[in-house]
Amino acid sequence: MHHTVEEVKLKNGARGLLINVPGATVMSMQFHFRAGNRYAKHKDIEQVAHIMEHMAFGANARFKSESAFEAEFTKNGAYHNAYTSDFAMVYEADCADFEWDRILELQRLSICEPRFNERELEAEKGNVRSELTTYLNDHHRILWPRVQQLLGEDVLTFRQALGTINNVTLADIREHHRRTHTTKNMRFVIAGKLRGRKADIIRQLEAFSLPEGDRLAIPQDELHSATPTIIRRKDATNLTFGWTMTVPRVLDDDEIDALNALNHILTGTATSRIYGKARAKGLAYYVGSFGASGYYDSAWDISAQVNHDTAPQLFDIIAREMKAVLDGKLSDAEIESAQSFGLGRHQMGAQTVAQISNFYTHRYFADDCIKDYSKVPDMIRKVTREKIMSVAEEFIAANTWALAAVSSGDRDELIELNEKLLPLFEKVAE
């Protein structure tokens, strides 16, 4: 869908993007604060951010309860949600074009004028407890916080986070909101049919009654390698593993494009080098890989669920294909196929207003960078064998990595699998 982007800086200190999508029948809104779990005042109340997010659509200056606010918000089909991560708290809403101004005002109420109360606090403590307990049954979910810890990130596992819920008080909720919900700490992206509405949107945004505050800094961790680690679960019938490598810098966009192309070659399709071969041999139902830049470093992950008896063969394939990449054994056909796939996915990723908005929010909310949508195809076409090899070699050369798994088995099994990966790092060290 055709669209244009404009950044606006408000008098109250907030910044955001207005994305005009001509002819759109939907308006999409997202509001971001650096207010996630890492910004809890003390580690023993780590879930204060998550609980506050659950209370975001509760009682406020106009509505006495969550149910009353929900009934008003959704009466014409509008959708809203909020989520909390390590660093971010994001409020989002989608609505029909004809009621955009009403929904924007309701978003302002929930963000700026909540009336936190004890009854809703106790209810949401229970809901958060239920949510985290549910995650404990998802082996992929419980894997990654432990991997983060192994690498040196100052985060809690879900089980550890559960232990902080009872410590959170109403005073903690109010303090967290007051400290993090400030105009300078706010970013927003509003997308839809904006022509002729810019002044009205800005007027409503300027009315967000929050203190000015400051843009909160992102905490930085010192990352390091770790020994193979088992998260023991008696009910685990197979091995759910994650292998993460990191480099101590933020990759450029062209390097991320190269890494995305490599991930497609390795695990993207049924003919890919790792997933395709594993699937053809009946070793694993699915193998995935993912790369991304953080605030100070970048990560590259390979993960899967695999049966214990076929895990050694899968790791043989992973090690062999990674070595082939480092040796430059990538064909022109593979690179062209990865480029074609990337171009298609890019074009398919702008079918809705929300998809367009999401293209911009990741980078803009992270570092105020406005990625140029129109330049992405050319960047994908510029991916080369040399760039792919360079990025892969840098991850190996950094030698900062961890292998962890959820399993009912012994740690010795994971140590043996880990040893299949070690020669990759020894090769580069030479």
Sequence and secondary structure as in RCSB ss.txt:
>XXXX:A:sequence
MHHTVEEVKLKNGARGLLINVPGATVMSMQFHFRAGNRYAKHKDIEQVAHIMEHMAFGANARFKSESAFEAEFTK
NGAYHNAYTSDFAMVYEADCADFEWDRILELQRLSICEPRFNERELEAEKGNVRSELTTYLNDHHRILWPRVQQL
LGEDVLTFRQALGTINNVTLADIREHHRRTHTTKNMRFVIAGKLRGRKADIIRQLEAFSLPEGDRLAIPQDELHS
ATPTIIRRKDATNLTFGWTMTVPRVLDDDEIDALNALNHILTGTATSRIYGKARAKGLAYYVGSFGASGYYDSAW
DISAQVNHDTAPQLFDIIAREMKAVLDGKLSDAEIESAQSFGLGRHQMGAQTVAQISNFYTHRYFADDCIKDYSK
VPDMIRKVTREKIMSVAEEFIAANTWALAAVSSGDRDELIELNEKLLPLFEKVAE
>XXXX:A:secstr
   EEEEEE TTS EEEEEE TT SEEEEEEEEE SGGG SSGGGTTHHHHHHHTTTSSBSS SSHHHHHHHHTT
TS EEEEEE SSEEEEEEEEEGGGHHHHHHHHHHHHH B   HHHHHHHHHHHHHHHHHHTT HHHHHHHHHHHH
HT     HHHHHTTGGG  HHHHHHHHHHH  STTEEEEEEE  TTTHHHHHHHHHT                  
   EEEE TT  SEEEEEEEEESS   HHHHHHHHHHHIIIIISTTSTTHHHHHHTTS S EEEEEEE SS EEE
EEEEEE TTTHHHHHHHHHHHHHHHHTT   HHHHHHHHHHHHHHHHHTTSSHHHHHHHHHHHHHHHS    GGG
HHHHHHT  HHHHHHHHHHHHHHTEEEEEEEESS HHHHHHHHHHHHHHHHHHH 
